Amino acid sequence: MKLMSNFINEIKKNRALGFALVSSIVVILAILVLTFEPFAEIPFVYNQF
């Protein structure tokens, strides 16, 4: 538990590390959504055109 709190404190102190962590999680989630969703069922793609 101590290791986790140290990790969270380092992320709070270092803004670039936190931004890199959040952006990489967002990219991984986007890849997973695009992998498991059929393209025709993603509604916002078709609403723009």
Backbone as JSON Lines, residues from 0, in Angstrom:
{"i":0,"aa":"M","n":[0.83,-1.2,0.0],"ca":[0.0,0.0,0.0],"c":[0.87,1.25,0.0]}
{"i":1,"aa":"K","n":[2.0,1.17,0.66],"ca":[2.92,2.31,0.71],"c":[3.45,2.64,-0.68]}
{"i":2,"aa":"L","n":[3.71,1.59,-1.46],"ca":[4.22,1.8,-2.82],"c":[3.21,2.54,-3.68]}
{"i":3,"aa":"M","n":[1.94,2.2,-3.53],"ca":[0.9,2.85,-4.32],"c":[0.76,4.32,-3.94]}
{"i":4,"aa":"S","n":[0.84,4.64,-2.66],"ca":[0.72,6.04,-2.25],"c":[1.94,6.85,-2.72]}
{"i":5,"aa":"N","n":[3.12,6.23,-2.72],"ca":[4.29,6.91,-3.25],"c":[4.12,7.2,-4.73]}
{"i":6,"aa":"F","n":[3.58,6.24,-5.47],"ca":[3.36,6.4,-6.91],"c":[2.37,7.53,-7.18]}
{"i":7,"aa":"I","n":[1.28,7.58,-6.4],"ca":[0.27,8.63,-6.58],"c":[0.85,10.0,-6.23]}
{"i":8,"aa":"N","n":[1.67,10.07,-5.2],"ca":[2.29,11.35,-4.85],"c":[3.26,11.82,-5.93]}
{"i":9,"aa":"E","n":[4.0,10.91,-6.53],"ca":[4.9,11.29,-7.62],"c":[4.12,11.82,-8.82]}
{"i":10,"aa":"I","n":[2.97,11.2,-9.11],"ca":[2.15,11.68,-10.22],"c":[1.6,13.07,-9.92]}
{"i":11,"aa":"K","n":[1.2,13.31,-8.67],"ca":[0.68,14.63,-8.31],"c":[1.77,15.7,-8.4]}
{"i":12,"aa":"K","n":[3.01,15.35,-8.06],"ca":[4.09,16.33,-8.12],"c":[4.55,16.59,-9.55]}
{"i":13,"aa":"N","n":[4.6,15.54,-10.36],"ca":[5.14,15.67,-11.71],"c":[3.99,15.74,-12.71]}
{"i":14,"aa":"R","n":[3.72,16.94,-13.24],"ca":[2.58,17.13,-14.13],"c":[2.77,16.39,-15.45]}
{"i":15,"aa":"A","n":[4.0,16.36,-15.97],"ca":[4.24,15.7,-17.25],"c":[4.01,14.19,-17.14]}
{"i":16,"aa":"L","n":[4.41,13.61,-16.01],"ca":[4.19,12.18,-15.8],"c":[2.7,11.87,-15.71]}
{"i":17,"aa":"G","n":[1.95,12.69,-15.02],"ca":[0.51,12.49,-14.93],"c":[-0.17,12.63,-16.27]}
{"i":18,"aa":"F","n":[0.26,13.62,-17.05],"ca":[-0.33,13.8,-18.38],"c":[-0.02,12.62,-19.29]}
{"i":19,"aa":"A","n":[1.2,12.12,-19.22],"ca":[1.58,10.97,-20.05],"c":[0.78,9.73,-19.65]}
{"i":20,"aa":"L","n":[0.57,9.55,-18.36],"ca":[-0.18,8.39,-17.88],"c":[-1.64,8.47,-18.31]}
{"i":21,"aa":"V","n":[-2.26,9.63,-18.15],"ca":[-3.67,9.79,-18.52],"c":[-3.85,9.65,-20.02]}
{"i":22,"aa":"S","n":[-2.96,10.26,-20.8],"ca":[-3.11,10.19,-22.26],"c":[-2.89,8.78,-22.77]}
{"i":23,"aa":"S","n":[-1.97,8.03,-22.18],"ca":[-1.76,6.66,-22.63],"c":[-2.96,5.78,-22.27]}
{"i":24,"aa":"I","n":[-3.59,6.01,-21.13],"ca":[-4.8,5.26,-20.77],"c":[-5.93,5.57,-21.75]}
{"i":25,"aa":"V","n":[-6.06,6.85,-22.14],"ca":[-7.1,7.24,-23.09],"c":[-6.87,6.58,-24.44]}
{"i":26,"aa":"V","n":[-5.62,6.53,-24.89],"ca":[-5.3,5.91,-26.19],"c":[-5.6,4.41,-26.15]}
{"i":27,"aa":"I","n":[-5.24,3.74,-25.06],"ca":[-5.49,2.3,-24.93],"c":[-7.0,2.03,-24.93]}
{"i":28,"aa":"L","n":[-7.77,2.85,-24.21],"ca":[-9.22,2.67,-24.2],"c":[-9.83,2.91,-25.57]}
{"i":29,"aa":"A","n":[-9.32,3.9,-26.31],"ca":[-9.84,4.17,-27.65],"c":[-9.54,3.01,-28.58]}
{"i":30,"aa":"I","n":[-8.36,2.42,-28.47],"ca":[-8.01,1.27,-29.31],"c":[-8.92,0.08,-28.98]}
{"i":31,"aa":"L","n":[-9.19,-0.14,-27.69],"ca":[-10.07,-1.24,-27.3],"c":[-11.49,-1.03,-27.82]}
{"i":32,"aa":"V","n":[-11.99,0.21,-27.75],"ca":[-13.34,0.49,-28.25],"c":[-13.4,0.25,-29.74]}
{"i":33,"aa":"L","n":[-12.41,0.73,-30.48],"ca":[-12.42,0.56,-31.93],"c":[-12.22,-0.9,-32.32]}
{"i":34,"aa":"T","n":[-11.55,-1.68,-31.48],"ca":[-11.33,-3.09,-31.79],"c":[-12.62,-3.9,-31.63]}
{"i":35,"aa":"F","n":[-13.35,-3.65,-30.55],"ca":[-14.49,-4.5,-30.23],"c":[-15.83,-3.95,-30.72]}
{"i":36,"aa":"E","n":[-15.89,-2.69,-31.18],"ca":[-17.13,-2.13,-31.73],"c":[-17.1,-2.25,-33.24]}
{"i":37,"aa":"P","n":[-18.16,-2.75,-33.84],"ca":[-18.25,-2.68,-35.3],"c":[-18.33,-1.22,-35.74]}
{"i":38,"aa":"F","n":[-17.73,-0.91,-36.88],"ca":[-17.61,0.49,-37.29],"c":[-18.97,1.12,-37.54]}
{"i":39,"aa":"A","n":[-19.94,0.35,-38.01],"ca":[-21.26,0.9,-38.32],"c":[-22.03,1.27,-37.06]}
{"i":40,"aa":"E","n":[-21.64,0.74,-35.92],"ca":[-22.38,1.02,-34.69],"c":[-21.81,2.18,-33.89]}
{"i":41,"aa":"I","n":[-20.81,2.85,-34.41],"ca":[-20.29,4.03,-33.73],"c":[-21.03,5.24,-34.31]}
{"i":42,"aa":"P","n":[-21.99,5.81,-33.57],"ca":[-22.91,6.77,-34.19],"c":[-22.31,8.13,-34.52]}
{"i":43,"aa":"F","n":[-21.3,8.59,-33.74],"ca":[-20.83,9.96,-33.96],"c":[-20.07,10.1,-35.27]}
{"i":44,"aa":"V","n":[-19.58,9.0,-35.84],"ca":[-18.87,9.08,-37.12],"c":[-19.84,9.48,-38.22]}
{"i":45,"aa":"Y","n":[-21.03,8.91,-38.2],"ca":[-21.99,9.18,-39.27],"c":[-22.75,10.47,-39.07]}
{"i":46,"aa":"N","n":[-22.86,10.96,-37.84],"ca":[-23.6,12.19,-37.6],"c":[-22.85,13.41,-38.12]}
{"i":47,"aa":"Q","n":[-21.55,13.3,-38.31],"ca":[-20.77,14.46,-38.73],"c":[-20.84,14.68,-40.23]}
{"i":48,"aa":"F","n":[-21.22,13.67,-41.01],"ca":[-21.16,13.81,-42.47],"c":[-22.55,13.79,-43.08]}
